[in-house]
């Protein structure tokens, strides 16, 4: 581990130039005292590290010195697909490995390309989780990802809406969607059905010691696309006819995403007050009632009659509750 750290330290100085001991410690996730020891070790091995004193000082390599010891390990090469996702890489236990791989790749680039890579890193950032929502706790993610990589069968305790179940699963892949981790796995049962599990709902995970063979032709991205399509089709069970104010038209995409965008795109012409009629794909009546109430007075449900009645009933209950003046 120290040899890997010394190489990472060397590549940091080569790629970024002058760096202070605290900056190096933060990058390498070690103490400042460890950085001092590693700097001494690099110097003792013949690497020309210079220490600049004073408030603007730090450590740098002698002008013109470069190393080509940039070969990627298997783990580093495998981590590069997470290059734009430092948070998820850290969740998977690959944070330090990914940082080391990125340093090696940057060090191997010609000067012009290395400068361009640095500019991209400085100016673009991907933040996977959705707004106003804490990330799911995923204490078992690292073990699950190891089982995915090594094709190991897992024995798990999983929390569903109807209670806990005990399952043996063959983990085929992990998906990060909207900041939430999902496991795609083959359930150990006579049907051998591929299912999707939310990683935060695993209560306990252990390896059985058995290996499994991945299904021939299984493609994670293709499975996820088809599964997402089926889920959306199952959830969007009906259509609501709405009348929307100008402000309601702005709120619809914010509240309903792509379904709201489609509804507005196909909406009728505005009336004299700017209101339009639109058809919106919705979930079950109970779910749709709560969702449509979020539009407040900026929308009117025109149909179907059952949904209009359900929304009117909910509004009547709210009116009575607030009229009581508690």
C-alpha positions as CSV (number, residue, x, y, z in Angstrom):
1,X,0.0,0.0,0.0
2,X,2.8,2.4,0.8
3,X,4.4,1.9,-2.6
4,X,1.1,2.8,-4.3
5,X,0.8,5.9,-2.1
6,X,4.3,7.0,-3.0
7,X,3.6,6.6,-6.7
8,X,0.4,8.6,-6.2
9,X,2.3,11.3,-4.3
10,X,4.9,11.5,-7.1
11,X,2.2,11.7,-9.8
12,X,0.4,14.5,-7.9
13,X,3.5,16.6,-7.8
14,X,4.2,15.8,-11.5
15,X,0.6,16.6,-12.7
16,X,-0.2,19.6,-10.5
17,X,3.1,21.2,-9.7
18,X,3.5,23.0,-6.3
19,X,1.4,21.5,-3.5
20,X,1.4,22.0,0.2
21,X,1.6,19.1,2.7
22,X,-2.0,19.6,3.8
23,X,-3.2,19.6,0.2
24,X,-1.3,16.3,-0.5
25,X,-2.7,14.8,2.7
26,X,-6.2,15.6,1.7
27,X,-5.7,14.1,-1.8
28,X,-4.1,10.9,-0.4
29,X,-6.4,10.7,2.6
30,X,-3.5,10.4,5.1
31,X,-2.1,12.6,7.8
32,X,0.3,15.5,7.2
33,X,2.9,13.7,9.2
34,X,2.6,10.7,6.8
35,X,3.1,13.1,3.9
36,X,6.3,14.4,5.5
37,X,7.6,10.8,5.8
38,X,6.6,9.9,2.3
39,X,8.4,13.0,0.9
40,X,11.6,11.9,2.7
41,X,11.2,8.4,1.3
42,X,10.9,9.8,-2.3
43,X,14.0,11.9,-1.8
44,X,15.9,8.9,-0.4
45,X,15.0,6.9,-3.5
46,X,16.4,9.5,-5.8
47,X,13.3,11.5,-6.8
48,X,14.3,15.2,-6.9
49,X,11.6,16.7,-4.6
50,X,12.1,20.4,-3.7
51,X,10.7,22.1,-0.7
52,X,9.8,25.8,-1.1
53,X,9.6,27.7,2.2
54,X,7.3,30.5,3.2
55,X,3.6,31.3,3.0
56,X,3.5,30.5,-0.8
57,X,5.7,27.4,-0.4
58,X,5.1,23.7,-0.7
59,X,6.6,20.7,-2.5
60,X,7.4,20.4,-6.2
61,X,9.6,18.3,-8.5
62,X,12.8,19.6,-10.0
63,X,12.1,21.4,-13.3
64,X,12.2,18.9,-16.2
65,X,11.8,15.7,-14.1
66,X,9.0,13.3,-15.2
67,X,8.3,9.7,-14.4
68,X,6.8,7.2,-16.8
69,X,5.9,4.7,-14.0
70,X,2.2,5.0,-14.8
71,X,1.1,1.4,-15.5
72,X,-2.5,0.8,-14.3
73,X,-3.3,-2.1,-12.0
74,X,-6.3,-4.3,-12.8
75,X,-8.4,-2.6,-10.0
76,X,-7.4,0.9,-11.3
77,X,-8.3,0.0,-14.9
78,X,-11.7,-1.4,-13.7
79,X,-12.4,1.8,-11.7
80,X,-12.1,4.2,-14.6
81,X,-15.7,3.8,-15.7
82,X,-16.5,5.8,-12.5
83,X,-14.2,8.6,-13.4
84,X,-17.0,11.3,-13.3
85,X,-18.6,9.9,-10.1
86,X,-16.2,10.3,-7.1
87,X,-19.1,9.9,-4.6
88,X,-20.4,6.5,-6.0
89,X,-16.8,5.3,-6.4
90,X,-16.2,6.0,-2.7
91,X,-19.4,4.1,-1.9
92,X,-18.1,1.1,-3.8
93,X,-14.8,1.3,-1.9
94,X,-12.9,2.4,-5.0
95,X,-12.3,6.0,-4.1
96,X,-8.5,5.8,-3.6
97,X,-8.1,3.3,-6.5
98,X,-10.0,5.7,-8.8
99,X,-7.9,8.7,-7.7
100,X,-4.7,6.7,-8.4
101,X,-5.9,5.6,-11.8
102,X,-6.8,9.1,-12.8
103,X,-3.4,10.4,-11.8
104,X,-1.7,7.7,-13.9
105,X,-3.8,8.4,-16.9
106,X,-3.2,12.1,-16.6
107,X,0.5,11.6,-16.2
108,X,0.7,9.5,-19.4
109,X,-1.1,12.1,-21.5
110,X,0.9,14.4,-23.8
111,X,1.1,18.0,-22.3
112,X,-1.7,19.5,-24.4
113,X,-4.2,16.7,-23.7
114,X,-3.3,16.7,-20.0
115,X,-4.0,20.4,-19.9
116,X,-7.4,19.8,-21.6
117,X,-8.2,17.1,-19.1
118,X,-7.5,19.4,-16.2
119,X,-9.7,22.1,-17.7
120,X,-12.6,19.6,-18.0
121,X,-12.2,18.6,-14.4
122,X,-12.1,22.2,-13.2
123,X,-15.2,23.2,-15.2
124,X,-17.6,20.3,-15.2
125,X,-18.9,18.3,-12.3
126,X,-21.6,15.6,-12.1
127,X,-23.7,15.4,-8.9
128,X,-25.7,12.2,-9.1
129,X,-28.2,12.5,-6.2
130,X,-31.5,14.3,-6.6
131,X,-32.2,17.6,-4.9
132,X,-33.4,17.8,-1.3
133,X,-32.9,14.1,-0.6
134,X,-30.3,12.5,1.6
135,X,-28.5,9.6,0.0
136,X,-29.7,6.1,1.0
137,X,-27.6,4.4,3.7
138,X,-25.9,1.5,1.9
139,X,-23.7,-0.3,4.5
140,X,-23.6,-3.5,2.4
141,X,-22.8,-1.9,-1.0
142,X,-19.1,-2.7,-0.9
143,X,-19.6,-6.4,-0.2
144,X,-22.3,-6.6,-2.8
145,X,-20.1,-4.9,-5.4
146,X,-17.4,-7.4,-4.6
147,X,-19.8,-10.3,-5.1
148,X,-20.9,-8.8,-8.5
149,X,-17.3,-8.6,-9.6
150,X,-16.3,-12.1,-8.4
151,X,-19.6,-13.9,-9.3
152,X,-20.3,-15.0,-5.8
153,X,-23.7,-16.1,-4.5
154,X,-25.1,-14.0,-1.7
155,X,-27.4,-15.0,1.2
156,X,-29.4,-11.9,2.1
157,X,-32.1,-10.6,4.4
158,X,-34.1,-8.0,2.5
159,X,-36.8,-5.6,3.7
160,X,-39.9,-5.4,1.4
161,X,-43.0,-3.4,2.0
162,X,-44.8,-6.5,3.3
163,X,-42.0,-7.6,5.6
164,X,-38.5,-9.2,5.5
165,X,-37.6,-12.1,3.3
166,X,-34.5,-14.3,3.1
167,X,-33.1,-14.9,-0.3
168,X,-30.1,-16.4,-2.1
169,X,-29.2,-14.3,-5.1
170,X,-26.7,-14.3,-7.9
171,X,-25.7,-10.6,-8.3
172,X,-25.4,-9.6,-11.9
173,X,-24.8,-5.8,-11.7
174,X,-25.3,-2.5,-9.9
175,X,-27.2,0.5,-11.2
176,X,-27.1,4.0,-9.8
177,X,-30.3,5.8,-10.6
178,X,-31.1,9.3,-9.3
179,X,-28.6,8.8,-6.5
180,X,-30.1,5.5,-5.5
181,X,-28.2,2.2,-5.8
182,X,-30.0,-0.9,-7.2
183,X,-28.8,-4.5,-7.5
184,X,-29.9,-6.5,-10.5
185,X,-29.7,-10.2,-9.4
186,X,-30.8,-13.6,-10.5
187,X,-33.0,-15.1,-7.7
188,X,-32.1,-18.6,-6.6
189,X,-35.5,-20.3,-7.3
190,X,-37.0,-22.7,-9.8
191,X,-38.0,-19.8,-12.1
192,X,-34.5,-18.2,-12.2
193,X,-36.1,-14.7,-12.5
194,X,-33.9,-11.6,-12.8
195,X,-35.1,-9.1,-10.2
196,X,-34.2,-5.6,-9.1
197,X,-33.4,-4.8,-5.4
198,X,-32.9,-1.5,-3.7
199,X,-29.5,-1.8,-2.0
200,X,-30.5,0.3,1.0
201,X,-33.1,-2.3,1.9
202,X,-30.6,-5.1,2.4
203,X,-30.5,-5.8,6.2
204,X,-27.8,-8.4,6.1
205,X,-25.6,-9.9,3.4
206,X,-23.1,-12.8,3.5
207,X,-21.4,-14.9,0.9
208,X,-22.4,-18.5,0.6
209,X,-19.0,-19.6,-0.8
210,X,-20.5,-20.7,-4.1
211,X,-19.8,-19.2,-7.5
212,X,-22.4,-18.8,-10.2
213,X,-22.4,-18.6,-14.0
214,X,-23.7,-15.4,-15.6
215,X,-26.6,-16.0,-18.0
216,X,-25.4,-16.1,-21.6
217,X,-26.2,-12.9,-23.4
218,X,-27.3,-10.9,-20.3
219,X,-26.7,-7.2,-20.9
220,X,-27.1,-5.0,-17.8
221,X,-27.9,-1.7,-19.7
222,X,-30.5,-3.5,-21.9
223,X,-32.1,-5.1,-18.9
224,X,-32.3,-1.9,-17.1
225,X,-33.8,0.0,-20.0
226,X,-36.5,-2.6,-20.5
227,X,-37.2,-2.9,-16.8
228,X,-37.6,0.8,-16.5
229,X,-40.0,0.9,-19.4
230,X,-42.1,-1.9,-17.9
231,X,-42.1,-0.2,-14.5
232,X,-43.3,3.1,-15.9
233,X,-46.0,1.4,-18.0
234,X,-47.2,-0.5,-14.9
235,X,-47.2,2.7,-12.7
236,X,-48.9,5.0,-15.3
237,X,-52.2,3.2,-15.2
238,X,-54.5,6.0,-16.3
239,X,-54.9,9.4,-17.8
240,X,-56.1,12.6,-16.1
241,X,-57.7,15.4,-18.0
242,X,-56.6,18.7,-16.5
243,X,-57.3,22.4,-16.9
244,X,-54.1,24.3,-16.1
245,X,-53.4,28.0,-15.3
246,X,-50.3,29.7,-16.7
247,X,-48.5,29.0,-13.4
248,X,-49.9,25.5,-13.4
249,X,-48.3,24.9,-16.8
250,X,-44.9,25.9,-15.3
251,X,-45.5,23.6,-12.3
252,X,-46.5,20.5,-14.3
253,X,-43.0,19.5,-15.6
254,X,-41.5,20.3,-12.2
255,X,-44.0,18.0,-10.4
256,X,-44.4,15.2,-13.0
257,X,-41.2,15.3,-15.0
258,X,-41.3,13.8,-18.5
259,X,-45.0,13.0,-18.2
260,X,-45.7,16.6,-17.5
261,X,-43.6,17.8,-20.5
262,X,-45.5,15.4,-22.8
263,X,-48.8,16.6,-21.5
264,X,-47.9,20.3,-22.2
265,X,-46.6,19.5,-25.6
266,X,-49.9,18.0,-26.6
267,X,-52.1,20.5,-24.7
268,X,-54.9,22.4,-26.4
269,X,-54.8,26.1,-27.2
270,X,-55.0,28.6,-24.3
271,X,-58.3,30.3,-23.5
272,X,-58.8,34.0,-22.9
273,X,-57.2,33.7,-19.5
274,X,-54.3,31.6,-20.6
275,X,-55.6,28.3,-19.2
276,X,-55.1,25.1,-21.3
277,X,-56.6,21.6,-21.2
278,X,-54.1,18.7,-21.2
279,X,-54.0,15.0,-20.7
280,X,-51.5,13.7,-18.1
281,X,-50.4,10.1,-17.6
282,X,-51.0,9.2,-13.9
283,X,-50.6,6.4,-11.5
284,X,-53.4,4.8,-9.5
285,X,-56.3,6.9,-8.4
286,X,-55.0,7.1,-4.8
287,X,-51.5,8.2,-5.9
288,X,-52.8,10.6,-8.5
289,X,-55.0,12.3,-6.0
290,X,-52.1,13.2,-3.8
291,X,-49.9,14.2,-6.7
292,X,-52.5,16.5,-8.3
293,X,-53.2,18.2,-5.0
294,X,-49.7,19.5,-5.1
295,X,-50.7,21.7,-8.0
296,X,-53.1,23.5,-5.6
297,X,-55.4,26.1,-7.2
298,X,-53.4,26.2,-10.4
299,X,-55.2,23.1,-11.8
300,X,-58.6,21.6,-12.1
301,X,-59.3,17.9,-12.7
302,X,-61.8,17.5,-15.4
303,X,-61.8,13.7,-15.6
304,X,-62.2,10.9,-15.3
305,X,-65.1,11.3,-13.0
306,X,-63.7,9.0,-10.3
307,X,-60.5,11.0,-10.0
308,X,-62.3,14.3,-10.1
309,X,-64.5,13.1,-7.3
310,X,-61.5,11.8,-5.3
311,X,-59.7,15.2,-5.6
312,X,-62.9,17.1,-4.7
313,X,-63.4,14.8,-1.6
314,X,-59.8,15.4,-0.4
315,X,-60.2,19.2,-0.9
316,X,-63.5,19.1,1.1
317,X,-61.8,17.3,4.0
318,X,-59.0,19.8,4.0
319,X,-61.5,22.7,3.9
320,X,-63.4,21.3,6.8
321,X,-60.3,20.6,8.8
322,X,-58.9,24.2,8.3
323,X,-62.3,25.8,8.9
324,X,-62.5,24.2,12.3
325,X,-59.9,26.8,13.4
326,X,-57.9,24.6,15.8
